[in-house]
Structure formats: C-alpha cells, structure tokens
Amino acid sequence: LTSDNGYYFTSTQELAFKKNVVLVNPRYNMNSDTLLYNSVLKTTRFIGPTTIKSQQDFIYCENGFYNTITDIAQFNKNAYLISKNQKLKGDSLYYDKKNGIGKGFKNISITDTSQNITITGDYSYSNEFTNTALVTGHAVMSQINDKDTLFIHADTLRAENEKRSEVRSQRLEVRS
C-alpha cells in the first residue's frame, strides 16, 4: 500500500491513508483518494473516487466499505461494476462473497452485453450460486435486436439461468 500521506491513530487502532492511495493485492488493485483501515474490526472504508480492478471485474464508487473477515462489501455513490458480460449500476451496491449474494438499491441498471438486455428498477437481488436474479420497483426490461426493441414492464422481473447438457437457456418470469 502506498499513499502521499499516512496516519495511525492509537486510540482507535485505525490507519488512514490520503491522496493517491494505491493498494496492490494478489487478487486486485485498488486506487482511492482516502482509505481507512480499522485493525481491530478488520474493516476498510474508502472515501472519494475509488477503482478496484481484478482479472474478472472492474468496480467504481465514491464511497464504500469492505469487511475482510466476513467478505462483505458495499459500494455507494455512482457505483458500478463491470464484468465480462455484464454491467451493474446503482446508487448502492452490496455484495456478500461467501454466500454469493448481490443487492442493488435505487436507480438499478443491469446490462447483459452478450444478449443486449438491460433491466432497470429500484431494487435488485442476485444469487450467483443458483444463477437467479430479480428486479423490483418500476422494473423494465429492454432487449435490442437488429432493428427492433422489446420492452417488458412489470412489478417484478425474475431471471434464471439454467444449464442443461451443454445447452444454456435463460428463463424470464414476469409478475405484475
């Protein structure tokens, strides 16, 4: 970890790094304006524009935290995550790595770039272990094809990816 300024507060056992913070880890690289680490709670808070790059993902936010014990993270303020075939945006994004649970709050946008599908709404929930996801609150799905766009609006949109004998299909359930 490098930064222009670093401080250690003995009373709270917290380390503070400010300006040009760069964290190089075998799993990811992080760049931030300000990073606070509590050595007792094993939690990291990042403040200001922050990017986290791994081989699989790119994350941007302007405020967030990560608990190194529970593997739970939250990314706030202009947060988005880009992976191989998907882009997820929201006012706040929550991720529980151990349980494979992701949640998005307010102004959610999930884009599947491989199928040209975008789903927007107020709340999203996904489980990477069961390959299921849902979006509620003003949920709208749009799929762009050559010269046409399909729109679906519902109270709740639920997607489930199924893998059957090397054939992958996607089932979409609409509730209104």
OpenMM code with the backbone's topology and positions (N, CA, C; nanometers):
from openmm import Vec3, app, unit

residues = "LEU THR SER ASP ASN GLY TYR TYR PHE THR SER THR GLN GLU LEU ALA PHE LYS LYS ASN VAL VAL LEU VAL ASN PRO ARG TYR ASN MET ASN SER ASP THR LEU LEU TYR ASN SER VAL LEU LYS THR THR ARG PHE ILE GLY PRO THR THR ILE LYS SER GLN GLN ASP PHE ILE TYR CYS GLU ASN GLY PHE TYR ASN THR ILE THR ASP ILE ALA GLN PHE ASN LYS ASN ALA TYR LEU ILE SER LYS ASN GLN LYS LEU LYS GLY ASP SER LEU TYR TYR ASP LYS LYS ASN GLY ILE GLY LYS GLY PHE LYS ASN ILE SER ILE THR ASP THR SER GLN ASN ILE THR ILE THR GLY ASP TYR SER TYR SER ASN GLU PHE THR ASN THR ALA LEU VAL THR GLY HIS ALA VAL MET SER GLN ILE ASN ASP LYS ASP THR LEU PHE ILE HIS ALA ASP THR LEU ARG ALA GLU ASN GLU LYS ARG SER GLU VAL ARG SER GLN ARG LEU GLU VAL ARG SER".split()
positions = [
    Vec3(0.0849, -0.1165, 0.0000),
    Vec3(0.0000, 0.0000, 0.0000),
    Vec3(0.0893, 0.1226, 0.0000),
    Vec3(0.0599, 0.2150, -0.0913),
    Vec3(0.1324, 0.3418, -0.0945),
    Vec3(0.0314, 0.4563, -0.0968),
    Vec3(0.0735, 0.5711, -0.0435),
    Vec3(-0.0086, 0.6927, -0.0480),
    Vec3(0.0824, 0.8116, -0.0215),
    Vec3(0.0312, 0.9302, -0.0481),
    Vec3(0.1096, 1.0502, -0.0200),
    Vec3(0.1207, 1.0757, 0.1302),
    Vec3(0.0123, 1.0447, 0.2049),
    Vec3(0.0100, 1.0683, 0.3492),
    Vec3(-0.0458, 0.9459, 0.4202),
    Vec3(0.0089, 0.9148, 0.5359),
    Vec3(-0.0408, 0.8039, 0.6167),
    Vec3(-0.0380, 0.8390, 0.7635),
    Vec3(-0.1403, 0.7937, 0.8364),
    Vec3(-0.1520, 0.8250, 0.9782),
    Vec3(-0.1957, 0.6998, 1.0537),
    Vec3(-0.1537, 0.6889, 1.1790),
    Vec3(-0.2005, 0.5813, 1.2662),
    Vec3(-0.2558, 0.6430, 1.3933),
    Vec3(-0.3806, 0.6075, 1.4271),
    Vec3(-0.4463, 0.6604, 1.5453),
    Vec3(-0.4473, 0.5505, 1.6517),
    Vec3(-0.3673, 0.5671, 1.7556),
    Vec3(-0.3516, 0.4624, 1.8561),
    Vec3(-0.4794, 0.4369, 1.9355),
    Vec3(-0.5575, 0.5402, 1.9603),
    Vec3(-0.6791, 0.5229, 2.0417),
    Vec3(-0.7838, 0.4352, 1.9715),
    Vec3(-0.7947, 0.4447, 1.8398),
    Vec3(-0.8936, 0.3650, 1.7661),
    Vec3(-0.8290, 0.2499, 1.6888),
    Vec3(-0.6978, 0.2451, 1.6895),
    Vec3(-0.6208, 0.1463, 1.6131),
    Vec3(-0.6620, 0.1471, 1.4653),
    Vec3(-0.6765, 0.2695, 1.4134),
    Vec3(-0.7152, 0.2884, 1.2751),
    Vec3(-0.6015, 0.3549, 1.1980),
    Vec3(-0.5814, 0.3050, 1.0780),
    Vec3(-0.4829, 0.3635, 0.9879),
    Vec3(-0.5576, 0.4457, 0.8838),
    Vec3(-0.5041, 0.5617, 0.8495),
    Vec3(-0.5652, 0.6476, 0.7481),
    Vec3(-0.4613, 0.6787, 0.6419),
    Vec3(-0.4993, 0.6588, 0.5169),
    Vec3(-0.4122, 0.6882, 0.4038),
    Vec3(-0.4842, 0.7879, 0.3154),
    Vec3(-0.4133, 0.8947, 0.2775),
    Vec3(-0.4772, 1.0008, 0.1999),
    Vec3(-0.3933, 1.0373, 0.0788),
    Vec3(-0.4622, 1.0728, -0.0265),
    Vec3(-0.4054, 1.1175, -0.1539),
    Vec3(-0.3272, 1.0071, -0.2246),
    Vec3(-0.3727, 0.9783, -0.3445),
    Vec3(-0.3054, 0.8815, -0.4324),
    Vec3(-0.2812, 0.7461, -0.3651),
    Vec3(-0.3866, 0.6928, -0.3036),
    Vec3(-0.3757, 0.5636, -0.2357),
    Vec3(-0.3781, 0.4523, -0.3406),
    Vec3(-0.2775, 0.3649, -0.3352),
    Vec3(-0.2694, 0.2509, -0.4264),
    Vec3(-0.2468, 0.1263, -0.3421),
    Vec3(-0.3395, 0.0309, -0.3543),
    Vec3(-0.3281, -0.0958, -0.2834),
    Vec3(-0.3114, -0.2061, -0.3864),
    Vec3(-0.2008, -0.2776, -0.3799),
    Vec3(-0.1751, -0.3877, -0.4719),
    Vec3(-0.1880, -0.5170, -0.3922),
    Vec3(-0.2789, -0.6017, -0.4375),
    Vec3(-0.3109, -0.7267, -0.3718),
    Vec3(-0.3054, -0.8363, -0.4780),
    Vec3(-0.2732, -0.9607, -0.4448),
    Vec3(-0.2711, -1.0651, -0.5481),
    Vec3(-0.4039, -1.0822, -0.6216),
    Vec3(-0.5167, -1.0488, -0.5553),
    Vec3(-0.6488, -1.0659, -0.6179),
    Vec3(-0.6986, -0.9414, -0.6912),
    Vec3(-0.6488, -0.8221, -0.6535),
    Vec3(-0.6992, -0.6984, -0.7136),
    Vec3(-0.6039, -0.5830, -0.6870),
    Vec3(-0.6245, -0.4737, -0.7614),
    Vec3(-0.5555, -0.3466, -0.7371),
    Vec3(-0.6614, -0.2417, -0.7083),
    Vec3(-0.6355, -0.1578, -0.6105),
    Vec3(-0.7310, -0.0540, -0.5720),
    Vec3(-0.6621, 0.0809, -0.5750),
    Vec3(-0.7306, 0.1807, -0.6315),
    Vec3(-0.6852, 0.3199, -0.6298),
    Vec3(-0.7946, 0.4023, -0.5639),
    Vec3(-0.7560, 0.4872, -0.4692),
    Vec3(-0.8551, 0.5653, -0.3966),
    Vec3(-0.7952, 0.6981, -0.3529),
    Vec3(-0.8822, 0.7893, -0.3166),
    Vec3(-0.8379, 0.9163, -0.2613),
    Vec3(-0.8049, 0.8996, -0.1132),
    Vec3(-0.8934, 0.8298, -0.0390),
    Vec3(-0.8755, 0.8110, 0.1045),
    Vec3(-0.9156, 0.6693, 0.1418),
    Vec3(-0.8325, 0.6044, 0.2213),
    Vec3(-0.8612, 0.4685, 0.2669),
    Vec3(-0.8377, 0.4630, 0.4174),
    Vec3(-0.9375, 0.4115, 0.4903),
    Vec3(-0.9276, 0.3970, 0.6351),
    Vec3(-0.9352, 0.2488, 0.6689),
    Vec3(-0.8429, 0.2006, 0.7513),
    Vec3(-0.8434, 0.0593, 0.7889),
    Vec3(-0.8436, 0.0479, 0.9405),
    Vec3(-0.9435, -0.0232, 0.9938),
    Vec3(-0.9517, -0.0468, 1.1371),
    Vec3(-0.8916, -0.1836, 1.1649),
    Vec3(-0.7777, -0.1871, 1.2358),
    Vec3(-0.7064, -0.3125, 1.2573),
    Vec3(-0.7743, -0.4032, 1.3600),
    Vec3(-0.8653, -0.3503, 1.4402),
    Vec3(-0.9402, -0.4322, 1.5360),
    Vec3(-1.0578, -0.4994, 1.4659),
    Vec3(-1.1369, -0.4213, 1.3951),
    Vec3(-1.2557, -0.4729, 1.3268),
    Vec3(-1.2241, -0.5381, 1.1926),
    Vec3(-1.1024, -0.5139, 1.1402),
    Vec3(-1.0596, -0.5677, 1.0101),
    Vec3(-1.1507, -0.5170, 0.8975),
    Vec3(-1.1852, -0.3882, 0.9059),
    Vec3(-1.2708, -0.3268, 0.8046),
    Vec3(-1.1970, -0.2137, 0.7348),
    Vec3(-1.2307, -0.1978, 0.6085),
    Vec3(-1.1723, -0.0919, 0.5272),
    Vec3(-1.2847, -0.0019, 0.4781),
    Vec3(-1.2659, 0.1266, 0.4899),
    Vec3(-1.3579, 0.2239, 0.4313),
    Vec3(-1.2803, 0.3037, 0.3283),
    Vec3(-1.3446, 0.3306, 0.2150),
    Vec3(-1.2802, 0.4131, 0.1136),
    Vec3(-1.3701, 0.5301, 0.0830),
    Vec3(-1.3063, 0.6464, 0.0706),
    Vec3(-1.3785, 0.7720, 0.0541),
    Vec3(-1.3194, 0.8432, -0.0662),
    Vec3(-1.4069, 0.8965, -0.1501),
    Vec3(-1.3631, 0.9634, -0.2715),
    Vec3(-1.3617, 0.8648, -0.3871),
    Vec3(-1.3340, 0.9122, -0.5071),
    Vec3(-1.3331, 0.8241, -0.6242),
    Vec3(-1.2404, 0.7043, -0.6022),
    Vec3(-1.2958, 0.5842, -0.6195),
    Vec3(-1.2224, 0.4609, -0.5933),
    Vec3(-1.2449, 0.3627, -0.7067),
    Vec3(-1.1377, 0.3003, -0.7533),
    Vec3(-1.1491, 0.1933, -0.8525),
    Vec3(-1.0852, 0.0675, -0.7959),
    Vec3(-1.1474, -0.0459, -0.8277),
    Vec3(-1.0948, -0.1761, -0.7865),
    Vec3(-1.0933, -0.2626, -0.9114),
    Vec3(-0.9743, -0.3087, -0.9497),
    Vec3(-0.9596, -0.3879, -1.0710),
    Vec3(-0.9072, -0.5261, -1.0359),
    Vec3(-0.9765, -0.6279, -1.0870),
    Vec3(-0.9272, -0.7653, -1.0775),
    Vec3(-0.9251, -0.8215, -1.2193),
    Vec3(-0.8853, -0.9469, -1.2340),
    Vec3(-0.8855, -1.0062, -1.3678),
    Vec3(-1.0271, -1.0191, -1.4224),
    Vec3(-1.1260, -1.0369, -1.3347),
    Vec3(-1.2637, -1.0578, -1.3795),
    Vec3(-1.3490, -0.9317, -1.3784),
    Vec3(-1.3230, -0.8378, -1.2873),
    Vec3(-1.4156, -0.7275, -1.2645),
    Vec3(-1.3459, -0.5922, -1.2560),
    Vec3(-1.4265, -0.4883, -1.2780),
    Vec3(-1.3851, -0.3507, -1.2555),
    Vec3(-1.4958, -0.2853, -1.1742),
    Vec3(-1.4612, -0.2249, -1.0614),
    Vec3(-1.5601, -0.1602, -0.9742),
    Vec3(-1.5216, -0.0140, -0.9585),
    Vec3(-1.6242, 0.0725, -0.9625),
    Vec3(-1.6036, 0.2151, -0.9360),
    Vec3(-1.7073, 0.2593, -0.8335),
    Vec3(-1.6663, 0.3408, -0.7403),
    Vec3(-1.7587, 0.4048, -0.6464),
    Vec3(-1.6895, 0.5270, -0.5880),
    Vec3(-1.7653, 0.6043, -0.5119),
    Vec3(-1.7084, 0.7223, -0.4483),
    Vec3(-1.7171, 0.7155, -0.2963),
    Vec3(-1.7597, 0.5989, -0.2460),
    Vec3(-1.7703, 0.5767, -0.1028),
    Vec3(-1.8022, 0.4293, -0.0831),
    Vec3(-1.7448, 0.3650, 0.0170),
    Vec3(-1.7790, 0.2257, 0.0403),
    Vec3(-1.7003, 0.1649, 0.1536),
    Vec3(-1.7248, 0.0343, 0.1755),
    Vec3(-1.6520, -0.0368, 0.2796),
    Vec3(-1.6343, -0.1829, 0.2410),
    Vec3(-1.5396, -0.2464, 0.3090),
    Vec3(-1.5159, -0.3885, 0.2894),
    Vec3(-1.4743, -0.4481, 0.4224),
    Vec3(-1.5400, -0.5577, 0.4624),
    Vec3(-1.5068, -0.6283, 0.5841),
    Vec3(-1.4231, -0.7496, 0.5454),
    Vec3(-1.2972, -0.7522, 0.5858),
    Vec3(-1.2065, -0.8595, 0.5438),
    Vec3(-1.2373, -0.9927, 0.6117),
    Vec3(-1.3093, -0.9916, 0.7224),
    Vec3(-1.3452, -1.1159, 0.7915),
    Vec3(-1.4680, -1.1800, 0.7276),
    Vec3(-1.5734, -1.1015, 0.7046),
    Vec3(-1.6989, -1.1560, 0.6516),
    Vec3(-1.7031, -1.1578, 0.4993),
    Vec3(-1.6097, -1.0922, 0.4326),
    Vec3(-1.6084, -1.0795, 0.2861),
    Vec3(-1.7344, -1.0091, 0.2347),
    Vec3(-1.7810, -0.9095, 0.3097),
    Vec3(-1.8973, -0.8302, 0.2698),
    Vec3(-1.8490, -0.6910, 0.2302),
    Vec3(-1.9004, -0.6435, 0.1165),
    Vec3(-1.8619, -0.5117, 0.0664),
    Vec3(-1.9856, -0.4325, 0.0295),
    Vec3(-1.9745, -0.3019, 0.0371),
    Vec3(-2.0797, -0.2131, -0.0111),
    Vec3(-2.0137, -0.0974, -0.0838),
    Vec3(-2.0684, -0.0652, -0.2009),
    Vec3(-2.0161, 0.0420, -0.2847),
    Vec3(-2.1277, 0.1436, -0.3039),
    Vec3(-2.1000, 0.2697, -0.2720),
    Vec3(-2.2022, 0.3740, -0.2747),
    Vec3(-2.1605, 0.4885, -0.3663),
    Vec3(-2.2562, 0.5693, -0.4003),
    Vec3(-2.2375, 0.6936, -0.4751),
    Vec3(-2.1755, 0.6678, -0.6128),
    Vec3(-2.2597, 0.6715, -0.7155),
    Vec3(-2.2193, 0.6490, -0.8553),
    Vec3(-2.1513, 0.5138, -0.8745),
    Vec3(-2.1987, 0.4137, -0.8026),
    Vec3(-2.1345, 0.2821, -0.8037),
    Vec3(-2.1699, 0.2031, -0.9292),
    Vec3(-2.0692, 0.1354, -0.9852),
    Vec3(-2.0951, 0.0399, -1.0924),
    Vec3(-1.9890, -0.0679, -1.0934),
    Vec3(-2.0279, -0.1818, -1.1481),
    Vec3(-1.9404, -0.2972, -1.1589),
    Vec3(-1.9484, -0.3470, -1.3017),
    Vec3(-1.8341, -0.3711, -1.3627),
    Vec3(-1.8294, -0.4243, -1.4992),
    Vec3(-1.7577, -0.5581, -1.4941),
    Vec3(-1.8250, -0.6619, -1.5448),
    Vec3(-1.7626, -0.7937, -1.5561),
    Vec3(-1.7632, -0.8340, -1.7029),
    Vec3(-1.7275, -0.9555, -1.7327),
    Vec3(-1.7100, -0.9999, -1.8707),
    Vec3(-1.8312, -0.9684, -1.9594),
    Vec3(-1.9501, -1.0064, -1.9169),
    Vec3(-2.0693, -0.9881, -1.9998),
    Vec3(-2.1767, -0.9037, -1.9333),
    Vec3(-2.1424, -0.8329, -1.8259),
    Vec3(-2.2467, -0.7636, -1.7532),
    Vec3(-2.1960, -0.6324, -1.6946),
    Vec3(-2.2876, -0.5352, -1.6873),
    Vec3(-2.2595, -0.4098, -1.6192),
    Vec3(-2.3737, -0.3855, -1.5218),
    Vec3(-2.3398, -0.3590, -1.3963),
    Vec3(-2.4378, -0.3348, -1.2915),
    Vec3(-2.4131, -0.1965, -1.2341),
    Vec3(-2.5202, -0.1142, -1.2287),
    Vec3(-2.5102, 0.0211, -1.1740),
    Vec3(-2.6187, 0.0385, -1.0693),
    Vec3(-2.5919, 0.1239, -0.9706),
    Vec3(-2.6923, 0.1562, -0.8704),
    Vec3(-2.6408, 0.2619, -0.7748),
    Vec3(-2.7337, 0.3217, -0.7008),
    Vec3(-2.6917, 0.4194, -0.6006),
    Vec3(-2.6074, 0.3517, -0.4928),
    Vec3(-2.6402, 0.2255, -0.4622),
    Vec3(-2.5673, 0.1496, -0.3628),
    Vec3(-2.5661, 0.0028, -0.4049),
    Vec3(-2.4494, -0.0592, -0.4025),
    Vec3(-2.4348, -0.1999, -0.4385),
    Vec3(-2.3748, -0.2737, -0.3197),
    Vec3(-2.4335, -0.3884, -0.2862),
    Vec3(-2.3928, -0.4695, -0.1723),
    Vec3(-2.3519, -0.6063, -0.2236),
    Vec3(-2.2441, -0.6641, -0.1674),
    Vec3(-2.2002, -0.7955, -0.2128),
    Vec3(-2.1486, -0.8781, -0.0959),
    Vec3(-2.2052, -0.9973, -0.0802),
    Vec3(-2.1632, -1.0947, 0.0202),
    Vec3(-2.0965, -1.2089, -0.0553),
    Vec3(-1.9646, -1.2069, -0.0610),
    Vec3(-1.8898, -1.3019, -0.1433),
    Vec3(-1.9079, -1.4462, -0.0973),
    Vec3(-1.9056, -1.4707, 0.0329),
    Vec3(-1.9162, -1.6077, 0.0843),
    Vec3(-2.0479, -1.6741, 0.0461),
    Vec3(-2.1568, -1.5973, 0.0446),
    Vec3(-2.2890, -1.6514, 0.0131),
    Vec3(-2.3320, -1.6255, -0.1311),
    Vec3(-2.2497, -1.5521, -0.2069),
    Vec3(-2.2809, -1.5256, -0.3469),
    Vec3(-2.4016, -1.4359, -0.3668),
    Vec3(-2.4300, -1.3495, -0.2701),
    Vec3(-2.5486, -1.2640, -0.2745),
    Vec3(-2.5088, -1.1217, -0.3129),
    Vec3(-2.5761, -1.0676, -0.4123),
    Vec3(-2.5574, -0.9290, -0.4520),
    Vec3(-2.6900, -0.8556, -0.4438),
    Vec3(-2.6874, -0.7312, -0.3998),
    Vec3(-2.8078, -0.6488, -0.3926),
    Vec3(-2.7756, -0.5105, -0.4467),
    Vec3(-2.8743, -0.4492, -0.5097),
    Vec3(-2.8604, -0.3132, -0.5584),
    Vec3(-2.9775, -0.2309, -0.5095),
    Vec3(-2.9524, -0.1065, -0.4750),
    Vec3(-3.0558, -0.0196, -0.4199),
    Vec3(-3.0628, 0.1108, -0.4983),
    Vec3(-3.1792, 0.1453, -0.5433),
    Vec3(-3.2121, 0.2704, -0.6120),
    Vec3(-3.1378, 0.2869, -0.7442),
    Vec3(-3.2126, 0.3260, -0.8461),
    Vec3(-3.1590, 0.3519, -0.9806),
    Vec3(-3.0735, 0.2363, -1.0331),
    Vec3(-3.1288, 0.1170, -1.0243),
    Vec3(-3.0585, -0.0047, -1.0664),
    Vec3(-3.0630, -0.0179, -1.2175),
    Vec3(-2.9522, -0.0598, -1.2731),
    Vec3(-2.9434, -0.0916, -1.4153),
    Vec3(-2.8511, -0.2116, -1.4296),
    Vec3(-2.9044, -0.3196, -1.4873),
    Vec3(-2.8257, -0.4400, -1.5127),
    Vec3(-2.8258, -0.4607, -1.6636),
    Vec3(-2.7082, -0.4628, -1.7236),
    Vec3(-2.6973, -0.4800, -1.8678),
    Vec3(-2.6197, -0.6076, -1.8976),
    Vec3(-2.6822, -0.6952, -1.9754),
    Vec3(-2.6160, -0.8158, -2.0252),
    Vec3(-2.5684, -0.7819, -2.1654),
    Vec3(-2.4398, -0.7561, -2.1800),
    Vec3(-2.3867, -0.7108, -2.3083),
    Vec3(-2.3852, -0.8207, -2.4135),
    Vec3(-2.3826, -0.9467, -2.3726),
    Vec3(-2.3812, -1.0565, -2.4702),
    Vec3(-2.5167, -1.0753, -2.5373),
    Vec3(-2.6273, -1.0382, -2.4671),
    Vec3(-2.7613, -1.0561, -2.5230),
    Vec3(-2.8336, -0.9235, -2.5485),
    Vec3(-2.7659, -0.8113, -2.5293),
    Vec3(-2.8247, -0.6780, -2.5467),
    Vec3(-2.9526, -0.6606, -2.4644),
    Vec3(-2.9492, -0.7060, -2.3398),
    Vec3(-3.0640, -0.6933, -2.2496),
    Vec3(-3.0262, -0.5984, -2.1367),
    Vec3(-3.1160, -0.5047, -2.1072),
    Vec3(-3.0984, -0.4153, -1.9932),
    Vec3(-3.2238, -0.4216, -1.9078),
    Vec3(-3.2044, -0.4364, -1.7773),
    Vec3(-3.3151, -0.4353, -1.6822),
    Vec3(-3.2890, -0.3219, -1.5847),
    Vec3(-3.3901, -0.2380, -1.5638),
    Vec3(-3.3788, -0.1269, -1.4698),
    Vec3(-3.4862, -0.1414, -1.3629),
    Vec3(-3.4642, -0.0791, -1.2483),
    Vec3(-3.5619, -0.0832, -1.1402),
    Vec3(-3.5086, -0.0150, -1.0169),
    Vec3(-3.5802, -0.0380, -0.9054),
    Vec3(-3.5445, 0.0267, -0.7795),
    Vec3(-3.4621, -0.0632, -0.6867),
    Vec3(-3.4748, -0.1963, -0.7030),
    Vec3(-3.4056, -0.2909, -0.6153),
    Vec3(-3.3713, -0.4159, -0.6939),
    Vec3(-3.2514, -0.4688, -0.6710),
    Vec3(-3.2138, -0.5947, -0.7359),
    Vec3(-3.1553, -0.6898, -0.6331),
    Vec3(-3.1735, -0.8176, -0.6603),
    Vec3(-3.1190, -0.9240, -0.5764),
    Vec3(-3.0689, -1.0327, -0.6691),
    Vec3(-2.9487, -1.0809, -0.6446),
    Vec3(-2.8978, -1.1906, -0.7269),
    Vec3(-2.8248, -1.2908, -0.6398),
    Vec3(-2.8298, -1.4161, -0.6842),
    Vec3(-2.7588, -1.5235, -0.6167),
    Vec3(-2.6735, -1.5920, -0.7213),
    Vec3(-2.5420, -1.5751, -0.7120),
    Vec3(-2.4555, -1.6308, -0.8150),
    Vec3(-2.4448, -1.7825, -0.8061),
    Vec3(-2.4774, -1.8429, -0.6907),
    Vec3(-2.4697, -1.9882, -0.6773),
    Vec3(-2.5899, -2.0577, -0.7406),
    Vec3(-2.7068, -1.9930, -0.7384),
    Vec3(-2.8259, -2.0515, -0.8010),
    Vec3(-2.8549, -1.9912, -0.9380),
    Vec3(-2.7735, -1.8946, -0.9809),
    Vec3(-2.7924, -1.8259, -1.1097),
    Vec3(-2.9316, -1.7645, -1.1222),
    Vec3(-2.9779, -1.7007, -1.0164),
    Vec3(-3.1075, -1.6345, -1.0199),
    Vec3(-3.0906, -1.4871, -0.9865),
    Vec3(-3.1820, -1.4065, -1.0373),
    Vec3(-3.1811, -1.2630, -1.0090),
    Vec3(-3.3228, -1.2103, -1.0202),
    Vec3(-3.3505, -1.1026, -0.9493),
    Vec3(-3.4786, -1.0352, -0.9657),
    Vec3(-3.4598, -0.8861, -0.9495),
    Vec3(-3.5491, -0.8132, -1.0142),
    Vec3(-3.5514, -0.6676, -1.0047),
    Vec3(-3.6955, -0.6283, -0.9762),
    Vec3(-3.7160, -0.5406, -0.8783),
    Vec3(-3.8497, -0.4938, -0.8436),
    Vec3(-3.8525, -0.3415, -0.8441),
    Vec3(-3.9739, -0.2884, -0.8335),
    Vec3(-3.9912, -0.1440, -0.8285),
    Vec3(-3.9680, -0.0792, -0.9628),
    Vec3(-4.0740, -0.0554, -1.0379),
    Vec3(-4.0648, 0.0061, -1.1708),
    Vec3(-3.9729, -0.0730, -1.2636),
    Vec3(-3.9811, -0.2040, -1.2559),
    Vec3(-3.8919, -0.2902, -1.3332),
    Vec3(-3.9255, -0.2838, -1.4823),
    Vec3(-3.8230, -0.2614, -1.5626),
    Vec3(-3.8376, -0.2566, -1.7082),
    Vec3(-3.7219, -0.3342, -1.7704),
    Vec3(-3.7571, -0.4229, -1.8633),
    Vec3(-3.6556, -0.4945, -1.9388),
    Vec3(-3.6627, -0.4484, -2.0834),
    Vec3(-3.5479, -0.4254, -2.1432),
    Vec3(-3.5439, -0.3937, -2.2853),
    Vec3(-3.4385, -0.4823, -2.3501),
    Vec3(-3.4760, -0.5369, -2.4661),
    Vec3(-3.3818, -0.6177, -2.5429),
    Vec3(-3.3764, -0.5604, -2.6829),
    Vec3(-3.2550, -0.5245, -2.7248),
    Vec3(-3.2362, -0.4624, -2.8553),
    Vec3(-3.1901, -0.5687, -2.9538),
    Vec3(-3.2649, -0.5815, -3.0624),
    Vec3(-3.2263, -0.6684, -3.1732),
    Vec3(-3.1931, -0.5795, -3.2919),
    Vec3(-3.1644, -0.6369, -3.4065),
    Vec3(-3.1181, -0.5610, -3.5231),
    Vec3(-3.1890, -0.4275, -3.5424),
    Vec3(-3.3201, -0.4299, -3.5633),
    Vec3(-3.3923, -0.3051, -3.5893),
    Vec3(-3.5118, -0.2873, -3.4974),
    Vec3(-3.5173, -0.3654, -3.3905),
    Vec3(-3.6338, -0.3643, -3.3045),
    Vec3(-3.5912, -0.3730, -3.1587),
    Vec3(-3.6769, -0.3230, -3.0703),
    Vec3(-3.6528, -0.3321, -2.9273),
    Vec3(-3.7773, -0.3868, -2.8597),
    Vec3(-3.7587, -0.4859, -2.7750),
    Vec3(-3.8666, -0.5439, -2.6958),
    Vec3(-3.8609, -0.4819, -2.5576),
    Vec3(-3.9765, -0.4300, -2.5088),
    Vec3(-3.9858, -0.3744, -2.3747),
    Vec3(-4.0843, -0.4569, -2.2938),
    Vec3(-4.0487, -0.4859, -2.1697),
    Vec3(-4.1396, -0.5521, -2.0762),
    Vec3(-4.1351, -0.4727, -1.9469),
    Vec3(-4.2539, -0.4373, -1.8960),
    Vec3(-4.2631, -0.3644, -1.7699),
    Vec3(-4.3462, -0.4479, -1.6739),
    Vec3(-4.3010, -0.4590, -1.5494),
    Vec3(-4.3738, -0.5378, -1.4514),
    Vec3(-4.3365, -0.4925, -1.3113),
    Vec3(-4.4128, -0.5418, -1.2153),
    Vec3(-4.3812, -0.5163, -1.0759),
    Vec3(-4.2488, -0.5832, -1.0395),
    Vec3(-4.2295, -0.7063, -1.0869),
    Vec3(-4.1088, -0.7832, -1.0587),
    Vec3(-4.0652, -0.8578, -1.1836),
    Vec3(-3.9380, -0.8499, -1.2159),
    Vec3(-3.8801, -0.9298, -1.3237),
    Vec3(-3.7809, -1.0254, -1.2589),
    Vec3(-3.7925, -1.1533, -1.2943),
    Vec3(-3.7047, -1.2555, -1.2367),
    Vec3(-3.6379, -1.3310, -1.3498),
    Vec3(-3.5065, -1.3453, -1.3412),
    Vec3(-3.4314, -1.4194, -1.4429),
    Vec3(-3.3649, -1.5394, -1.3778),
    Vec3(-3.3626, -1.6483, -1.4516),
    Vec3(-3.2991, -1.7704, -1.4025),
    Vec3(-3.2232, -1.8341, -1.5168),
    Vec3(-3.0938, -1.8513, -1.4984),
    Vec3(-3.0122, -1.9184, -1.5995),
    Vec3(-3.0077, -2.0667, -1.5664),
    Vec3(-3.0315, -2.1477, -1.6663),
    Vec3(-3.0279, -2.2926, -1.6484),
    Vec3(-2.9278, -2.3515, -1.7458),
    Vec3(-2.8541, -2.4515, -1.6996),
    Vec3(-2.7586, -2.5188, -1.7869),
    Vec3(-2.8015, -2.6643, -1.7996),
    Vec3(-2.8352, -2.7058, -1.9202),
    Vec3(-2.8794, -2.8421, -1.9450),
    Vec3(-2.7952, -2.9024, -2.0553),
    Vec3(-2.7170, -3.0024, -2.0248),
    Vec3(-2.6387, -3.0767, -2.1242),
    Vec3(-2.5682, -2.9848, -2.2224),
    Vec3(-2.4880, -2.8964, -2.1698),
    Vec3(-2.4098, -2.8044, -2.2517),
    Vec3(-2.4944, -2.7017, -2.3272),
    Vec3(-2.6249, -2.7010, -2.3075),
    Vec3(-2.7117, -2.6013, -2.3712),
    Vec3(-2.7540, -2.5036, -2.2627),
    Vec3(-2.7291, -2.3788, -2.2853),
    Vec3(-2.7618, -2.2781, -2.1857),
    Vec3(-2.8853, -2.2013, -2.2303),
    Vec3(-2.9820, -2.1882, -2.1397),
    Vec3(-3.1023, -2.1140, -2.1725),
    Vec3(-3.1298, -2.0154, -2.0610),
    Vec3(-3.2118, -1.9173, -2.0898),
    Vec3(-3.2497, -1.8205, -1.9898),
    Vec3(-3.4004, -1.8138, -1.9845),
    Vec3(-3.4558, -1.8211, -1.8630),
    Vec3(-3.5979, -1.8140, -1.8450),
    Vec3(-3.6272, -1.6841, -1.7708),
    Vec3(-3.7252, -1.6109, -1.8191),
    Vec3(-3.7628, -1.4846, -1.7594),
    Vec3(-3.9056, -1.4941, -1.7123),
    Vec3(-3.9288, -1.4617, -1.5864),
    Vec3(-4.0627, -1.4661, -1.5299),
    Vec3(-4.1075, -1.3223, -1.5052),
    Vec3(-4.2291, -1.2911, -1.5438),
    Vec3(-4.2809, -1.1561, -1.5283),
    Vec3(-4.4000, -1.1612, -1.4354),
    Vec3(-4.4012, -1.0759, -1.3338),
    Vec3(-4.5153, -1.0642, -1.2423),
    Vec3(-4.5630, -0.9204, -1.2439),
    Vec3(-4.6908, -0.9031, -1.2547),
    Vec3(-4.7447, -0.7662, -1.2478),
    Vec3(-4.8675, -0.7607, -1.1625),
] * unit.nanometer
topology = app.Topology()
chain = topology.addChain("A")
for resn in residues:
    res = topology.addResidue(resn, chain)
    for name in ("N", "CA", "C"):
        topology.addAtom(name, app.Element.getBySymbol(name[0]), res)
